[in-house]
Amino acid sequence: MLGFTRRCLLQKPLYFRRVIWFLEFTPEQHPIALQIGGNNLENIAKATQLANAYGYDEINLNCGCPSPRVVGHGCFGVRLMLDPKFVGEAMSVIAANTNVPVTVKCRIGVDDYDSYNELCDFIYKVSSTSPTKHFIIHSRKALLNGISPAENRSIPPLKYEFYYGLVRDFPDLTFTINGGINSVEEVNGALKKGAHGVMVGRAAYHNTWQVLRNVDSEVYGDPPSDLTRRQVLEKYTEYADSALGKHGNNRPNVRDLVKPLLNLFHSEPRNAVWKRNVDAAFFHCTTVKQVLEETLPIIPDYVLDSPASRVPPSRGDIFADVDDLMPSPYKLNEPELQYA
């Protein structure tokens, strides 16, 4: 259930040359999925073939991004939900060019194409015309005009009942729930309700320690850990400094490698001061170790050395009303599902 996703929007041949360095990852990052995006079958095939050399565990097609750069000029991302015939073809092309599982990441709807039956039609058409048996469902629709990508992550309401309707109505498929899930407790709440899997995205990035520190014990049943942020940073420093400049042209650089750490002290004392000092350190530090040695004394020792076992506060059961809101079971209307 827990893994990493790397995104590459490989729409034009020029992009292939630019992203080769980005496709590499260390063995410790398994399991890891590659998400690709596009609306050109030839380029989608090339992207999949490129990924094969790197040993990803899954190839995912982006049918959920609402960014104007993607759905506007690119005409892919969440806009592909309006063309399930093409998505089925694209997933067949991806599957034909890889030996790893293929998945689709999508929303529950787009603009006025937002009924439960229309979502089910999309799932049915894609799964019945391609090898796709696993869908990652962001449980809110997308609005293509008038709001930003950030607003598309908060303004359209979450409808977890649509997700659980899919679990009920497509028993031969696998569905992972996504959207608005911000803690390990909420992950377990989704699983207890019957979710096949849970994707936690920006919450894990923006509040890394609070969200992820108890995953091993609370989700996977490992003994409670006394791991501290100081220990995490020591290990990360070894990795980061070994990766500096690995791909030439000073990429990745110190800033690239420190950026994932910037939310490690979210809501902790002196976090803002630490971030300002890190930003200043980029101008003269040549290694990640130098940046952290110079700036970490700003963070109190009790923050750096507190163990991972402290449980974050609860928001309550965010799935409590799902049963009362469940949509009527999907009714397959065969004549309407035939393609022209």
N, C-alpha and C positions, 0 to 999 in steps of 0.2 A: 504493500500500500504506500509506503514512503519511498520516494525516489526524487530524482532531479529531472527537470526538463530544460532543454536548451533550445532556443528559437533561432531559426534561420529563415528569412523570407526570401526564397530563391526564385525570383520572378524573371530576371534577365540574365543572359549568359555572363555578362560582366561581373555580376555578383559572385559567381562561382569562384573566380580568382581571388576575390577579396575575403572570402570567409573560410578558406581552407584552414588557416591558423586557428580560427575560432572553433572548429569542429573537434580539435584535440581535447582530451581530458585525461586525468590520472585514474589508475585502476580503483582507487578508493572511492570514486564517485559513482560506481555501479550501485544499484540499477539506475540507468540514466536514459531518458527518452529524447529524441530529436523531433522538434516540431517544425514542419515546413509549411509554406504557404504559397499559393499561386493559382492561376487559372489556365495555365498552358501545360498540357499533358506531357509534351516532350521535355520541358524544363523540370516538371515534377519527377519524371523518370530519371533525369540527370542528377537531380538533388538526392534522390534515393540511392542511386549508384555511388555517389560520392560518400554518402554516410556509411556504406557497407564497410569501407576500409577502416573505419574507426571503431567498430564494434558496439554500436548503440544497442540497447535492449528493446527498443520500441521506436517505431516511426509514427508520428502523429500529424494529422492534417488540420490546419487552423481553419475552423469554420465558426469562429467566435469573436474575432477582433473587430471592434467597431471604429477603429481609427480612420479618419478621412483619407489618409495616405493609402490605406489598404483597401477600404470598400469603395473609395472614390476613384482615384487614378488607377489603382491596381485591380479593382473589381473582384476582389476575393475577400478572405476573412469571413465575417458573418454574412456577407452578401451571398455566399455560396449556399446558405440554407434555403435560398429562394430557387436553387437549381439542383435538387437532389439527384437528378439524372447525371449531371456532370460529376457530383461528389462520388457517386457510385463508380463512374468510370475512372476517376482519379485514384480512388482507393484500390481499384483493381490493378491500375498501373503501378502503384506503390508496392502492392503485395507481389506483383510479378517480378519486381526488381530487388526484393529483399527476402531473407529467411526469418526475420523477426516479426513479432506481432505488429499489426497496424491498427491504429485507433483514430477516432474523430473527436475533436474538442469543439463543442458548439454551445449556443445559448438555447433558451426554451422558445425563442421566437424572434421575429424581426418586424418592427413597426406594427402594422395591422395584421400581419401574419403571425398571430400570437395565441391562437386557441390551442387547447390540449390536443384536439384531433389533428390539427395541422402539424404540431410537433411529432405526433405519432406517425403521420404520413411520411415525414422526413426520415425518421428512424427506420420505418418499414422499407421504404424505397432503397435507402443506402444499404441496409443490412441484407436485403434480398437480392441485390444486384452486384454485390461485392463480398469479399471475405471479411468485412468489418463485423466484429462481434463485440466490440467494446467501445462505449461512448463516454466521454467525460462531459458532464452537463453543468454548465454555469447556469444556476437556477434563477436567472432573470433574463428578460428579453433585451434586445438592443434597439435603440432609436438612432436611425442613420442621419437625421437632420436636426439641427437646433441645439444639441448638447455635445459636450466634449467627451473624449474617451474616459476621463476621470469621472465625469458625471454619469456616464453609462455604467459605472461600477457602483452607483449609489442611488440614482433617481428611479430607474425602473424597479418596482418592488420585487423582492425575492419571493418565489413561489415554489417552496420545497415540495409542495403537494404534487406538482407536475413531475418532479423527479421520482417520487415514490409511486406515482401512477405508472411511470415507465417500468419500474422494477416489477410491479404487479402484472402489467399487460404484455411484457416481453420476457417471459421466464427463461428463454434460451439465450438471452444476451446479458452482457455485463455492463453495469453503469457505475461510474464514479461521480459522486456529488461534489460540487464546487460552488463557492460564493458565500461570503458572509460568515464563514466558520473561522473563529479567531483563537481557539484554544484547544488543548488536548481533551479537555472535558467535553467540548462540543463535538470533537471528532468521535469520541466514544458514544455521545448521544446519538449521532447520525448512524453509527454502526449498530447500536442497540435497536434503532428504529427499523433496521433492515437494509441499510446502505451496503453495497458491495465493496465500496472503497471510498476514500475521502481525499480530495485534493485541497491543500491549504497553500495559497499562493502569496499574495502581497502581505498578508498578516505575518507570515514567517519571515519575510524580508524586512518589514518595518518594525517588528518587535521580536527579533530573532530569539533572544534568550528566554523571554517569557513564554513564547509559543512552543519552542522545540526542546527545552531542557528536560522535560519529563516524558518525552515520547517513548523511549526505550522501556521504561518501567510501566507507564500508564497504558500504553497501547500494546506493546509486545511482550509484557510480562517479565522483563528482566528485573533483577534486584535493583532497588533504588540506588542512584549514583551520587557520589560526593564530588563529581566533576565541578570544577570552578571555571569562571571566565579567564582567569589568569592562565590556567592549564590549556584551555582552548587556544588562547592567543600564542602561547609558546609553540604549540604544534603548528598552528597556522603560519607562524613566521617562518618556520623551516620550509614549509611548502612554498610560500609566496616568494621568498628570496631565491629559491631554486628555479622558479618559473620566470624571473625577471628577464626580459629581452629574449626569451626563448625563441620567438618567432621572427626575430630581426626587426629592424626599424624601431627599436626601443619599445616593442609590444610583446607582452603586456608591460606597462611601466608601473612605477610605485603607486600612482594614483589609481590605476585600474585595479590593483590588488588590494588596496586599503579600502576602496569603496564598499565592498560587502561587509565591512566591519562597522560601518558608521552608525548602525542602529543596535549595536550590541549592548549599549548602555541606555536604551530607551527608557525614559521616565526616571532615571537614576540621578542622584545629586551630581552636579557639575558636568552633566552630559553636554550641554550647549557650549560650555567653555572648552571642553576637550575637543569638540568638533572644530571650533575656531582655531585651536592650536594645531590640530592635524592639518587643516587647510594651509596654515602658514608654513608648516614643516615640509610640505610638498615642494617648496621653492628651493630647498637646500639639502634635503635628505635624499640619498641615493639608494637606500634599501628600506624595506618594510621594518626591519629590526631597528634601524635608526629612528624612524618615525615613532614607533611604539615606545622605545626607550626614552625618547624626549618628551612624549606627551602623557604616557600612562600615569606618572606620578600625580597628575591632576585628579585622577579618579580615586576615591577613598579605598583603602585596603579592604574594608569589610564588603564593599561591592565586588571587588576583584576576586575575593576569596570565599564568598558565600556559596554554599553547595547548590547543586541543581535540584535538590529535593523539596525546596520551598514551593508550595502549590499556589498558583495565582488565584485571584478572586473569581467567583462564578458569576455569570450573567443569567443563570437559570436555564431551563430547558427551552431552547429556541425552536424545538420541533414539537412542542406540546400540542399545537393546533392542527398538525398535519392531517390526522385522521378525519377531523371534522370538515376539512377543506378538499379532501381527495376528489378529483374529477371522476365523472362517470367512465366506466371501462371503455377502452378504445374499440370502435366498431370498424372493421376493415370493409371498405367499399371497393371491391375489386375493379368494376368498370372505370371508376374515377382515377384509379392508380395506374392505368395503362399509359405507357409513354407514346407520344406521337411519333 
